[in-house]
Amino acid sequence: MAGPWLEEYRCCPFSLGDDSGHEERAVYIVVNADDMACYAGRTRPTRLLRRGAAVTRLRGHTTGAHSKREEWARYWVLPLQPDTPDEFVDWLERTVQARLGLPRRNRRWRRA
């Protein structure tokens, strides 16, 4: 699906704490211990990062979120070329979410 925007093919997932490389833009798919997809997101940072954008974003998701750390086990990365247009990154994220049957937004309901 990423076509010519794919920076490189990665054949296996990373453990949740492992560094994903040095990609700047990516779509990532989080799976649980049973390899069932439970979240998909995207990165398109506006600043340079010292490590991969996907692992940086995942650490933001799991900091203080005990339930995610318990459920999420590994993640796949579709690293994209640094000059991939924002619109394409957004489209690819939505398409991956739709094909995997994942919600576009994960919000917790608050009690009134």
C-alpha positions as CSV (number, residue, x, y, z in Angstrom):
1,M,0.0,0.0,0.0
2,A,2.9,2.4,0.7
3,G,4.2,2.0,-2.9
4,P,7.1,4.2,-3.8
5,W,6.9,6.0,-0.4
6,L,8.1,2.9,1.5
7,E,11.6,3.6,2.7
8,E,12.5,-0.1,3.4
9,Y,10.7,-3.4,4.0
10,R,10.8,-4.7,7.5
11,C,9.9,-8.4,7.8
12,C,9.2,-8.7,11.5
13,P,7.8,-6.8,14.4
14,F,9.7,-5.1,17.2
15,S,9.2,-5.8,20.9
16,L,7.3,-2.9,22.4
17,G,10.4,-1.4,24.1
18,D,12.8,-1.9,21.2
19,D,14.0,1.0,19.0
20,S,12.5,0.9,15.6
21,G,15.4,2.5,13.7
22,H,15.7,6.0,12.4
23,E,12.6,6.5,10.4
24,E,11.1,10.0,10.4
25,R,7.7,9.2,9.0
26,A,5.8,5.9,9.4
27,V,2.7,4.1,10.0
28,Y,2.9,1.6,12.9
29,I,0.6,-1.3,13.9
30,V,0.6,-2.5,17.5
31,V,-0.3,-6.1,18.2
32,N,-1.0,-8.0,21.4
33,A,0.7,-11.3,22.6
34,D,-1.7,-13.2,20.3
35,D,-0.6,-11.1,17.3
36,M,-4.0,-9.4,17.1
37,A,-3.8,-5.8,15.9
38,C,-5.1,-3.5,18.6
39,Y,-3.9,0.0,17.4
40,A,-2.5,1.7,14.4
41,G,-1.1,5.2,14.2
42,R,1.2,7.4,12.3
43,T,4.2,9.6,12.8
44,R,5.1,12.8,10.9
45,P,7.2,14.8,13.4
46,T,8.0,18.4,12.9
47,R,11.4,18.1,14.6
48,L,14.4,15.8,14.3
49,L,14.4,12.8,16.6
50,R,17.4,10.8,17.9
51,R,15.7,7.5,17.6
52,G,12.9,6.2,15.4
53,A,9.7,8.2,15.3
54,A,7.5,5.1,15.8
55,V,9.1,4.0,19.1
56,T,9.1,7.7,20.3
57,R,5.4,7.9,19.6
58,L,4.7,4.5,21.2
59,R,6.5,5.6,24.3
60,G,4.2,8.6,24.5
61,H,1.2,6.3,24.2
62,T,2.4,3.9,27.0
63,T,3.7,6.4,29.5
64,G,1.3,6.3,32.4
65,A,-1.1,4.0,30.5
66,H,-0.8,0.7,32.4
67,S,-3.5,-1.0,30.3
68,K,-1.7,-0.4,27.1
69,R,1.6,-1.7,28.5
70,E,-0.2,-4.8,29.6
71,E,-2.0,-5.4,26.3
72,W,0.5,-4.2,23.7
73,A,3.4,-6.6,23.0
74,R,4.9,-5.8,19.6
75,Y,4.7,-3.4,16.8
76,W,5.2,-3.4,13.0
77,V,6.6,-0.3,11.3
78,L,6.0,0.8,7.7
79,P,8.8,3.4,7.4
80,L,8.2,6.0,4.8
81,Q,10.5,8.3,2.9
82,P,11.3,11.5,4.7
83,D,9.6,13.6,2.0
84,T,6.3,11.6,2.0
85,P,3.5,14.1,1.9
86,D,1.4,14.5,5.0
87,E,-1.7,13.7,3.1
88,F,-0.3,10.3,2.1
89,V,0.8,9.5,5.6
90,D,-2.7,10.3,6.9
91,W,-4.3,8.3,4.1
92,L,-2.1,5.3,4.7
93,E,-2.9,5.4,8.5
94,R,-6.7,5.5,7.8
95,T,-6.4,2.7,5.2
96,V,-4.4,0.4,7.5
97,Q,-6.9,1.1,10.3
98,A,-9.9,0.3,8.0
99,R,-8.3,-2.9,6.7
100,L,-7.5,-4.2,10.2
101,G,-10.9,-3.2,11.5
102,L,-9.4,-0.8,14.1
103,P,-11.2,2.4,15.3
104,R,-9.8,5.7,14.1
105,R,-10.1,7.3,17.5
106,N,-9.5,5.6,20.9
107,R,-11.1,7.7,23.5
108,R,-12.0,6.9,27.1
109,W,-15.4,7.8,28.3
110,R,-15.5,10.0,31.4
111,R,-18.2,9.8,34.0
112,A,-20.2,13.0,34.4
